Amino acid sequence: MTLCKEWESVSTDLTRIREKARKQPDLVFTSLYHHVTDLDNLRSCYEALDGDKAVGVDGVTKEQYGEDLEEKLQCLSDRLKRMGYHPQPRRRSYIPKPGSEKGRPLGISCFEDKIVELAVKQVLEPIYEEIFEDSSYGYRPGRSQHLCLDKLGRTIQQRRVSHVVESDIRGFFDEVSHNWVLKFLEHRIGDPRILRLISRMLKGGIMEAGLVQASEKGTPQGSILSPLLSNIYLHYVLDLWFSRRIKKQCQGEAYYFRFADDFLACFQHKGDAEHFKNRLNDRLDGFGLRVAEEKTRCIEFGRFARAEAQRRGQKPDEFTFLGFTHYCGKTRKRNFRVKEARPVFLPPSAVRGEPIDTWPLSMYASIIKKHPTVGYRRKAFPSFQIFDRIKNDVNDYAPPLYLAHLCHSLQRCFSSFCVSSSLENSLALGVISLSQSFSN
């Protein structure tokens, strides 16, 4: 009962902040720090954190921190109030990343630092959710990757879109300028203690291989506060720039979509698309960011792109956004439709040239479960239809080497999923048929 009352109190305070931010868009909040230091708020943040997440440099888990919890939270609150709190360095960790041998770098905070990060996020998020553009989808409440892709597909299908500009920011999370982050925050946050606390978090450093590296720039991925700070940064750098400058200068229709640091723009006229592409580098350079030139291009894409490409004797262009390859397709009634396919990445074993028989079964299962034809809804198609659909679709997105591995591994993989012997036998026949069709 006590915990419920504490959460209701915290929720009420956050609701009041959101209402003020909504009613007064230009209001600068000058008194927010007491929400961060509030003991009830810190306790609710402790309860909200997942205890199974990776630990920081001190190795303290949620269970261990929970011993003498009230005493530790009171000490934390006192240190925050007298500005004696200093976050510990984040532990460097790497997760697999397609196209990178080293992987994607993460910065894992200590558990106590996670509590403070969540407390700050809960205070700032209601303020900025009221001013964020509708074009921003990443790491926001009620918004998801699939919602962004759905909106993108419907926009291209229903609006006058003939050209798409896809781009990428080189090492965005490693290049974020701390000075610009604080300047952007000052537009809505006038409490110097909040800004000082965030500055300490940004400059906390990274520990890798036992050595601590000072953080002169960047906001590490893996931090609770990092997604919100990156959204605030790109809100001022890209979102407002496109809606208030680029879109008004276009001769035709223009649309923009962003999920975290991934973004693209759609245009009716090629001149508008080229104008945006040419100005993008200068815009990002002014805020310490760089465009990945090899990943930036302007392509013809839309309801007339297929016909124009065929007239020139070429294939219509495709683009990849949020892990899905988008291409021009048609419905059963021959109407234009944007279709999506998740690209298939060869596993490390195939890249190293290891024999197929040495690949672990778990790797096969991972590939097949991500297969855009089979997916997680295998029961939606009879077994014979699965192989027919694979033969019709797989050439559009899979490299030839993958086809051989797919044929060789389907039986092994599906046998781990299916419990029906009759279905397993029919899958075996399908593998033989599929292998023969590809060998021919």
C-alpha atoms as one frame of an Amber mdcrd trajectory, in Angstrom:
protein
   0.000   0.000   0.000   2.842   2.383   0.861   4.558   1.715  -2.471   1.320
   2.431  -4.366   0.910   5.768  -2.611   4.518   6.689  -3.378   4.072   5.824
  -7.062   0.821   7.809  -7.237   2.616  10.823  -5.748   5.465  10.575  -8.256
   3.031  10.050 -11.130   1.038  13.107 -10.091   4.162  15.286 -10.097   5.140
  14.077 -13.563   1.615  14.703 -14.847   1.766  18.293 -13.605   5.077  18.798
 -15.400   3.575  17.441 -18.623   0.514  19.707 -18.324   2.689  22.790 -17.843
   4.851  21.819 -20.813   1.773  21.316 -22.992  -0.002  24.526 -22.003   3.117
  26.705 -22.103   5.371  25.562 -24.995   7.912  28.326 -24.337   8.095  27.817
 -20.567  11.591  27.335 -19.116  11.463  25.056 -16.058  13.612  26.520 -13.305
  12.777  24.197 -10.402  13.028  20.498 -11.226  15.926  19.178  -9.196  13.847
  18.381  -6.109  11.962  15.769  -8.166  15.249  13.965  -8.839  16.393  13.989
  -5.216  12.988  12.988  -3.857  13.331   9.770  -1.839  10.018   8.360  -3.077
  11.036   8.978  -6.673  14.378   7.225  -6.173  12.610   4.288  -4.568  10.167
   3.981  -7.459  13.101   4.086  -9.904  14.775   1.262  -8.006  11.621  -0.838
  -8.255  11.248  -0.093 -11.979  14.748  -1.264 -12.936  15.255  -4.780 -14.262
  17.466  -6.873 -12.016  18.636  -9.142 -14.855  20.482  -6.436 -16.782  24.266
  -6.288 -17.078  26.182  -4.793 -14.148  28.611  -1.890 -14.184  32.242  -1.598
 -13.132  31.432  -2.215  -9.456  29.622  -5.511 -10.199  26.689  -4.616  -7.926
  23.361  -6.209  -8.879  19.872  -5.046  -7.971  19.601  -7.729  -5.308  22.851
  -6.672  -3.698  21.907  -2.996  -3.806  18.572  -3.894  -2.216  20.295  -4.881
   1.023  19.772  -1.970   3.418  17.906  -0.238   0.609  16.434   2.633   2.622
  19.801   3.576   4.041  21.443   3.556   0.588  18.659   5.565  -1.038  18.755
   8.138   1.773  22.516   8.453   1.349  22.082   8.829  -2.413  19.413  11.480
  -1.928  21.637  13.430   0.477  24.584  13.325  -1.939  22.374  14.553  -4.759
  21.023  17.417  -2.657  24.468  18.717  -1.743  25.771  18.069  -5.310  28.181
  15.481  -3.951  27.084  12.755  -6.325  29.582  11.708  -9.010  28.719   8.859
 -11.409  31.202   6.040 -11.846  32.760   5.266 -15.251  30.679   3.090 -17.546
  31.862  -0.393 -18.382  32.608  -0.886 -22.078  30.909  -3.874 -23.658  30.304
  -4.967 -27.246  27.330  -6.637 -28.906  27.220  -8.136 -32.420  26.690  -5.675
 -35.247  26.226  -6.652 -38.917  29.192  -5.557 -40.979  31.468  -4.946 -37.979
  34.004  -7.408 -36.575  34.400  -5.565 -33.271  30.672  -5.062 -32.701  28.542
  -2.212 -31.396  30.071  -0.478 -28.326  27.911  -0.065 -25.238  28.457   1.776
 -21.969  27.019  -0.125 -18.986  26.303   2.069 -15.951  26.493   0.947 -12.335
  23.181   0.154 -10.707  23.130   3.279  -8.510  23.880   5.412 -11.555  20.988
   3.725 -13.372  18.655   4.880 -10.589  19.759   8.490 -11.022  19.604   8.276
 -14.825  16.042   6.969 -14.658  15.054   9.690 -12.185  16.391  12.386 -14.519
  14.725  10.773 -17.526  11.330  10.677 -15.800  11.591  14.410 -15.121  12.773
  15.460 -18.602  10.687  13.117 -20.753   7.268  14.723 -20.073   8.692  18.128
 -20.999  10.163  17.105 -24.336   7.420  14.705 -25.379   5.204  17.756 -25.805
   7.549  19.447 -28.267   9.018  16.530 -30.221   7.996  16.395 -33.881   5.653
  13.676 -35.182   8.476  12.590 -37.511  10.481  11.272 -34.528   9.759   7.662
 -33.517  12.776   6.221 -31.731  12.675   5.402 -27.996   9.493   7.345 -27.316
   6.416   6.202 -25.355   3.717   4.791 -27.617   5.950   4.809 -30.696   7.810
   1.908 -32.246   9.861   0.784 -35.219   6.834  -0.874 -36.823   4.724   2.271
 -36.449   7.442   4.243 -38.241   7.700   1.697 -41.069   3.917   1.592 -41.446
   3.713   5.379 -41.676   6.578   5.454 -44.181   4.952   2.837 -46.417   1.558
   4.547 -46.390   3.129   7.930 -47.116   4.999   6.664 -50.183   1.916   4.803
 -51.426  -0.657   7.529 -50.843   1.324  10.758 -51.296   3.193  12.299 -54.199
   6.581  10.739 -53.541   8.996  10.015 -56.371  12.438  10.386 -54.743  13.960
   9.220 -51.453  17.130  10.458 -49.770  18.695   7.908 -47.427  21.638   8.908
 -45.270  23.579   7.897 -42.204  25.403   9.826 -39.489  28.910   8.505 -38.989
  29.366   7.323 -35.380  26.565   9.524 -34.033  26.602   8.346 -30.403  30.393
   8.761 -30.269  30.402  12.235 -31.810  27.641  14.038 -29.876  28.969  17.365
 -28.611  28.497  17.826 -24.851  28.408  21.595 -25.216  25.618  21.452 -27.786
  23.618  19.012 -25.641  23.671  21.440 -22.727  22.826  24.389 -24.995  19.820
  22.551 -26.381  18.660  21.611 -22.873  18.837  25.250 -21.784  15.952  26.055
 -24.152  13.541  24.318 -21.746  15.576  23.561 -18.605  16.568  26.540 -16.486
  17.538  24.601 -13.345  21.378  24.750 -13.226  21.555  21.744 -10.901  19.886
  19.508 -13.511  22.293  20.730 -16.183  25.283  20.231 -13.900  24.171  16.676
 -13.068  23.732  15.782 -16.760  27.140  17.275 -17.531  28.709  14.992 -14.930
  26.946  11.992 -16.445  28.229  12.839 -19.909  31.801  13.254 -18.679  31.791
  10.171 -16.430  34.230   8.281 -18.639  34.452   4.755 -20.041  36.360   1.840
 -18.508  37.746  -0.641 -21.020  40.408  -3.282 -20.350  40.922  -1.852 -16.852
  41.662   1.666 -18.092  39.372   4.689 -17.701  39.078   6.984 -20.712  37.779
  10.514 -20.255  34.616  11.366 -22.203  35.223  14.538 -24.162  32.258  13.894
 -26.460  29.580  11.309 -27.115  26.776   9.721 -25.134  27.299   5.956 -24.776
  24.666   3.564 -26.061  23.309   1.382 -23.295  22.686   4.265 -20.925  19.110
   4.878 -19.759  19.401   8.605 -20.431  21.258   8.329 -23.754  18.197   7.748
 -26.021  16.413  10.822 -24.642  19.493  13.035 -24.981  20.046  11.829 -28.559
  16.418  12.606 -29.420  16.768  16.108 -27.942  19.998  16.634 -29.893  18.566
  15.567 -33.249  15.280  17.366 -32.560  17.117  20.660 -32.853  19.719  19.559
 -35.426  17.466  17.751 -37.933  13.758  17.626 -37.052  13.111  21.354 -36.673
  15.488  22.186 -39.518  13.516  19.982 -41.916  10.036  21.099 -40.837  10.811
  24.847 -40.606  13.409  25.307 -43.336  13.677  22.474 -45.858   9.970  21.683
 -46.183   9.017  25.318 -46.698  11.626  25.726 -49.441  10.445  22.669 -51.419
   8.462  23.128 -54.630   6.472  19.932 -54.018   5.561  17.605 -51.171   8.241
  16.540 -48.675   8.206  14.085 -45.766  10.760  13.095 -43.150  11.125  10.104
 -40.814  13.618   9.520 -38.008  14.148   6.629 -35.614  16.948   7.551 -33.186
  19.922   8.343 -35.479  18.445   6.614 -38.562  16.521   8.946 -40.880  15.389
   9.432 -44.453  13.401  11.996 -46.441  10.841  11.600 -49.235  10.253  14.212
 -51.961   7.989  14.773 -54.913  10.617  16.493 -57.089  14.208  15.459 -57.697
  15.434  19.047 -57.331  14.105  19.231 -53.776  15.727  15.898 -52.925  19.100
  16.988 -54.299  18.839  20.312 -52.447  18.276  18.503 -49.131  21.117  16.044
 -49.805  23.569  18.835 -50.668  22.740  20.912 -47.582  22.720  17.992 -45.164
  26.488  17.761 -44.754  26.875  21.462 -43.908  24.013  21.282 -41.416  25.471
  18.330 -39.513  28.998  19.704 -39.667  27.854  22.787 -37.778  26.988  20.577
 -34.779  30.026  18.313 -34.757  28.511  15.501 -36.833  29.476  14.000 -40.186
  27.562  12.328 -42.977  28.656   8.870 -44.076  29.112   9.715 -47.754  29.178
   6.074 -48.845  25.728   5.518 -47.316  24.141   8.743 -48.544  22.313   8.773
 -51.868  19.244  10.079 -53.655  17.197   7.400 -55.444  14.085   7.320 -57.567
  11.390   5.518 -55.600   7.610   5.593 -55.796   4.646   4.521 -57.858   6.298
   5.523 -61.140   9.840   4.338 -60.305   9.355   0.791 -61.619   8.004   1.967
 -64.986  10.778   4.543 -65.387  13.463   1.987 -64.526  12.060  -0.560 -66.967
  11.941   2.085 -69.667  15.671   2.630 -69.164  16.296  -1.117 -69.074  17.240
  -1.093 -65.374  15.920  -2.532 -62.129  14.090  -0.152 -59.771  16.138   1.127
 -56.853  15.745  -0.177 -53.305  16.614   1.311 -49.925  17.139  -0.094 -46.437
  15.617   1.568 -43.395  15.473   0.152 -39.844  16.753  -3.211 -40.997  14.182
  -3.714 -43.756  14.827  -3.494 -47.484  12.047  -1.538 -49.216  11.288  -2.137
 -52.879   8.551  -1.251 -55.375   5.952  -3.991 -55.642   2.339  -4.543 -56.622
  -0.798  -5.858 -54.984  -2.911  -8.665 -56.432  -4.934  -6.003 -58.216  -1.711
  -4.677 -59.787  -1.733  -1.496 -57.720   1.517   0.044 -56.453   2.666  -1.074
 -53.031   5.815  -0.606 -50.962   7.086  -4.023 -49.919   9.569  -4.850 -47.194
  12.037  -7.690 -46.702  14.481  -8.167 -43.852  17.987  -8.563 -45.307  19.726
 -11.866 -44.615  23.248 -11.603 -43.192  25.621 -14.513 -43.601  26.680 -15.954
 -40.234  30.333 -15.601 -39.148  30.878 -19.326 -39.787  30.017 -18.831 -43.477
  32.194 -15.725 -43.757  35.150 -17.671 -42.318  34.507 -20.477 -44.813  33.888
 -23.179 -42.203  32.132 -26.386 -43.363  28.366 -26.389 -43.096  28.329 -29.429
 -40.813  30.296 -27.500 -38.172  27.668 -24.778 -37.818  25.674 -25.003 -34.538
  21.990 -25.855 -34.728  21.129 -22.684 -32.801  22.538 -20.645 -35.695  20.270
 -22.461 -38.162  17.284 -21.792 -35.927  18.146 -18.090 -35.737  18.347 -17.799
 -39.537  15.123 -19.660 -40.243  13.129 -17.858 -37.540  14.156 -14.528 -39.090
  13.283 -15.739 -42.569  10.801 -13.200 -44.018   8.772 -15.949 -45.703   8.612
 -18.465 -42.864   9.003 -16.141 -39.898   7.277 -16.907 -36.635   3.952 -17.681
 -38.314   4.812 -21.005 -39.947   1.412 -22.423 -39.019  -0.214 -19.858 -41.344
   0.969 -21.873 -44.365   0.863 -25.636 -45.053   4.317 -27.159 -45.351   4.231
 -27.479 -49.148   3.305 -23.788 -49.467   6.283 -22.790 -47.341   8.720 -24.210
 -49.877   6.780 -22.808 -52.830   6.935 -19.337 -51.277  10.647 -19.709 -50.546
  11.384 -20.653 -54.169   9.390 -17.655 -55.415  10.735 -15.076 -52.993  14.196
 -16.049 -51.786  16.077 -14.919 -54.910  14.954 -11.332 -54.260  16.928 -10.892
 -51.063  19.242 -13.859 -50.321  22.775 -14.342 -51.709  23.408 -17.573 -53.625
  25.614 -19.002 -50.887  22.758 -18.651 -48.432  20.459 -20.726 -50.673  22.705
 -23.764 -50.413  22.942 -23.390 -46.644  19.182 -22.897 -46.431  18.446 -26.113
 -48.366  20.969 -28.073 -46.337  19.711 -26.847 -42.982  15.926 -26.636 -43.326
  15.345 -30.219 -42.247  17.671 -29.961 -39.239  16.194 -26.666 -38.159  12.518
 -27.483 -38.558  12.925 -30.785 -36.772  13.695 -28.769 -33.643  10.450 -26.775
 -34.036   7.878 -29.344 -35.292   6.386 -32.124 -33.182   4.262 -33.736 -35.885
   6.020 -36.638 -37.632   3.835 -36.242 -40.726   4.766 -32.576 -41.001   8.425
 -33.435 -40.502   8.259 -35.993 -43.329   6.615 -33.502 -45.656   9.330 -30.976
 -44.786  11.959 -33.561 -45.715  10.338 -34.002 -49.120  10.205 -30.248 -49.488
  13.939 -29.947 -48.772  14.734 -32.489 -51.484  12.480 -30.691 -53.978  13.914
 -27.302 -53.044  17.512 -28.544 -53.316  16.876 -30.012 -56.749  15.246 -26.820
 -58.009  18.248 -24.719 -56.924  20.792 -27.221 -58.230  19.109 -27.050 -61.657
